């Protein structure tokens, strides 16, 4: 195993509660933070489901001052700005995200725009031609945010947010480590509130991220421990979510794994997602019917093959963790079989993407922050078009 012992590792000061009825700890955490006015951010589905939101209302009582239920897929900027306007009226001193990845990202983006009071495009990462990306420094203090995930998503522990500009269909990326969560509640009832298929798609996105991070470069001992455990958990818990949809344990295990994968990738320069994440971001931003997990499932094996000239040994070290045949082809077959048995499409054409659309996706991916961390240097969009064609 290739381990680097020359590294920096940052461990954010987040508290994580896992198990049945851990949401009961919410009032204590709110008190610990010294806040008394909480705004919930969620999708309309959480309001319709009612049970989880009513549980939160009973726990927070008068401390719950507003509920923003306008979260949409991919966190479009107008929805985030609507949340900011509600926050300005309600004047919360903490934000509670209740939901999946888009909810977590929307809540975090609300805290950024609320504090910075500048147009989103001025705050977003810039991509000067021929130069590394530049993320503006976001100086203002941010409201503490707490997270109650309903899916095993990898948005929970990020140091920033990416929202969708609906006019250009490009992602606006904001980096601010002050937005990492103060507390995370992996609550059994909350995780069981999502349909099994939704949880599986989120968990597959986490699995893809863990595979890419594990094979992207030499890992420090902390990231290695997180990723290895995440992969071992996900390969067992993802099928179990479908097989035992009413049981909490598989979802709790997958949520723990997603958080571990998230934490490890966030500690790696470039995010650990590389070329797959960069392309997936473009697909999920441009096609409303395609989610992150589905796009990740299609692109994972082509991404492994693209990086194999420089990551072969790291990929082979993944083989015993997954239980694949001891070869690169064996790894590909294992991943393809695993995702196929879960019911995921295996080709981009199955997702309704035409071959003629591939160059635009490749060009847009060249301006994605995660591409900076790819182990194989991407020389230009033509290489990405070849990768997409291999997946088409």
N, C-alpha and C positions, 0 to 999 in steps of 0.2 A: 504494500500500500504506500503510495506516494503522499507524504504528509509534509507540509511546510511548517517550520518552527521559527519563522521570521514573519510576523504578522501583527495586525491590530484587530482586536475584537471588541466591539461595543455591545454591552448588554443593557438595553433600555430598562428603566425602572417601572416595569409593568407588573401588576399582580394578575395571576391567572387562576380562576376557580373552575374546577371540573367536576361534574357529577350530577346527581339528582338534586333538584331544589337548591342549587348553588345561587340562583337568582335572589334567594332570600338574603344574601350578603350585600345586595345592592344598597340599601339604606346606610349600612355601616360604611361602605366605600364612599358614598356621597358625603357622609359626615367627616370621614377622614380627610377628604379633599377640601373641606371647608366651604362647600358650595351649598346653595339652597334653592337654586332655580334651574331646573333641568328641562331641556327641550329634546324630545324624542324625534329622531329621523328614521323614517321607515317607508316601505312601498305600500301602495294601496292594498295589496294582498294581506298585509299584517293587520290592517284595520278591518278588512272583511272577515278575517279569521277570528278576530275579537279576543279569543282566550288569552293569548300571550300579552296583548296590549292591556287588557283588563287586569292581568296579574301585575304588570308593571305599575299601572295606575294605583292599585291597592298598596303596593310597596312604597311608592313615592309620595302618595297623598298630595298635599298642597305644594310640595316641591316641584311637581310636574306642572310647568307653566305653558307648554305648547307642544303640539304634535304636528310635525311636517310630514305629510304622507305623499309627497310628490316625487318620490324617487322613481327614476326610469332606467332602463337598460343602458349601460355605458355612461351613466352620469352626464347627460347633455348639459351644456352650460346654462341654458335658460332655466332648467329645473334647479340647478345649484343656486342660481341667482334668486329664484323664488324662495328658496330656503333661507338665503341670507336676509331677504326682506322681512320674512317672518321673524327671524332671530333679532333683527333690529327693533321690531315692535315688542317682542316678548322679553327681550333683554335677559336671556339665560346666562348663567355662569358656568354651565357645563352642557355638553352635547352627548346624548345617548343614542348610538346607532343600533337599530334592531332589525336584522335582516341579513341578506347575502352580500356578495362582493360590491355590487353597485351601491348598496345602501352605505356600506362602510366608507367607500370612496367619496360618495356625495357628502356624508357627514364631515369628513376630513376637509374636503374642499370648502364647505361652508365656513369652517373655522378659519381657513386661510383668507378667503375673500372678505369675511366679516372683519378680520383684524387689520388687513393690509390696506383696505379702502382705495385700491387702485384697480384699473381694468384688468381682467384676467389675462389678456394677451401681453401685458407688461410684466406680469409675474411669471409667465411660463418660460420653460427652458428654450433657449435659442440655439439655432444650428447655423453658425456662420459657414459659408462655403469653404471647404478645405481645412476647417479647423475643428477642434473638439467642441462638443456642446457646452453651453454656458448656462448655468442655472442662477438666476438672480437671487441674491441673498434676501431672505424674508425675515425682517428684524423683529416685527411686533410680537408681543406675547400672544399665545393662542389659548382659547378656552380648553380646559381638559376634556378629553373625549373618552367615553366608556363604550364598550362594544358587547352586544349580545348577538353572536352569529346564529343564524338559522341554517346555515350550510357550512361544510368544511372548506371555506374559501381561503385564498392566500392574500387577501387584501388587508387582513386584520392588523398586521404589525409593520406596515410600511411607513417610511419617513417622508410622506408626501402624498400626492394624489394626481390622477390623470383624468381630465374630463373631456368630453367630446364637443368640438365646435360643429354644430349641425350644419352650418353654411358651407364649410370646407370639408367636412367629414374627417378632419385631422384631430389628433389628440393634443390637448394642452397639458403639459406636464409641469407640476409644481413640486419643488423639493423643499421640505421643511421638517427636520427631525423633531421639532417641538410638537408635531402632531401625532406622534406615536401614542398609543392608548395608555391611559392611566390604569385601567383594569379591563380584563376580558372575562366574560362569563360563558363557559362552555356548558350550558345547561341542558340537561336531557330533554326536558319538555320543549324547550325552544328549538332544539335541533330536530325533534320529531315533528315539528309543525310544517316542515317543508316536504313536498312530495318526494318519494324516493329517487325518481329520475333526476330531479333537480339537484339533490344532494350528490348523486353519483357524478353528474357532469362537473360539479364544483370540485369533487375529490379527484377526478381524472385530470383536471387542470393542475391541481396540487401535485399529483403523481408526475406529470410531465415536467413541471418545474423542478421537482426533486431529481429526476433523472438528468435533466440538463445541467443542473448545478453540480451534481455528483461527478459528471464527466467533463466539466468545463475546464478544470485546472487542478493543481495540487491543492488539497484542502487542509486548513488548520484543524487541530484536534476537535475544537468545539463544533465547527461546521460539519466535520465528518460524523461526529456522534449524532448530531441532529438529523442529518440527511439519511444516514443508515437506518436509524430508528423510524424515520418517516416512511421510507420505502418498505421496510418490513411490515409496518402497520397497514399501509395503503394496499399492498398486494393482497392482504387478507380481508381488510374491512370493506373495500369497495364492493366486491361480490356479495359480501354478507349483508350490505344495506339492501340489495335487491332480494336476497334470499329470505331475510328476516326484517321486512320493512317496519314492523311494529316494535322492534326491540331497540333500546337506546344504545346499547354497548357498541355496535358497529359504527354508529354515527359519532359517538363520543371519541372512539379510537381514530376515526378518520379526521375529526376536527382537531384532535391533538397533533396528528401527523401533519395536517395542513399548516398549523401554527409552527411546528418545528421546521418544516420546509421553508415557510415564509421567513422565519428568523434566520436560518442559515443563508438563504439567498440574499436577504437584506444586508447581511454582513459581508458579502462578497462584492468586490468592485464590479460595477456593471450589472448587478442584480442577479447574475447566475442564469438568466433565461436565454440570453444569446439570440441566435438567428430565429429560433422557433417562436420565442415570445414576440420578437419584433414583427414577424409576419402574422402571427395570430392577432396581435393588436389591430393591424390594418383590416383583417377579415372581419373581426367582430365589430369594428367601428363602421364598416361599410354595408354590412348585411344584417338587417334587423332580425332575421330568422336564425342566425348562426351565433351560438354562444362560445365562450372561451374554451370550455372543456371539449366541445365537439371539434372545433378547429384544431385544438392542441392534439387531440387523438389522431387526426389525419396527418399532421405534420411531424409528429415525434420521430418516427422511423426515418423519413427522408432527412430530417435534421441531424439525426445520429450519423447517417451515411455521409452527409455533407461535411461534418466535422471529423470524420473518422481518420483522415490523413494525419491529423495532429492529436487525436484523442483516443487512439485505438487501445492503448494500455489502460486508460481510465475506464473505457467502456467494458473491457474484459474484466476489470475488478468489480463491475456491477453484476456480472453473471452469477456468481455464487449467492449473492443477496436475493436475487429474483428466482434462482433455481433453474436458470436457462442452460442450454447446452453450451459447453465451453468454447465458443467461437463467436466472431462477430455476426455471422449469419444466424447462429443459434440465438443470440440476443434479439436480432430483428424478428425472428419467428416467434419468440416468446412474447415480445411486446405486441406484435400483430395479433397473435392468438388471444392474448389477454384482453385487448381492447375489442376485438371482434366478438368474443364471447359476451362482453358487456353490451353488445348491440350497437357499437359506434360505427359510423361509415368509415371506409378506408380510403376513399378518393375524394378529391376536391370537387370533381364533377357531380358526385352524389349530393353535394351540398348546394348545387345550383350555380356554381361558379363556372363561367365560360373560359375557355383557353385565352380568348382575346382580352380578358380582364387581368391576366397575370402580370403584364408589364407595369400597370398602374399600381398594383399592390407592391411590387418589388421596389418601385421608385419611392413610394411613400415610406416603406420600411427602412430606407437608408437614413431617415431622419427620426428614428426611434432610439431612445436612450439605451434600451437593452441590447441593441446591436453592438454597442461599444464593448460589451463584455464577452462577445463571442470568441472562443479560443482560436478559430481560424479567421484570419483577417479577410473581410469581405471587400474585394477590390472595386466592386461596382454593382449596379442593379442587374446586369446581365447574369451574374452568378446566382442571384436570388431567383431570377426567372427560371433558370435551369432547375433549381431546387423545387420551385412550384410546379414545373412541368413534370418532374419526377413524382410529385404527389397528385397530379391531375388524372 
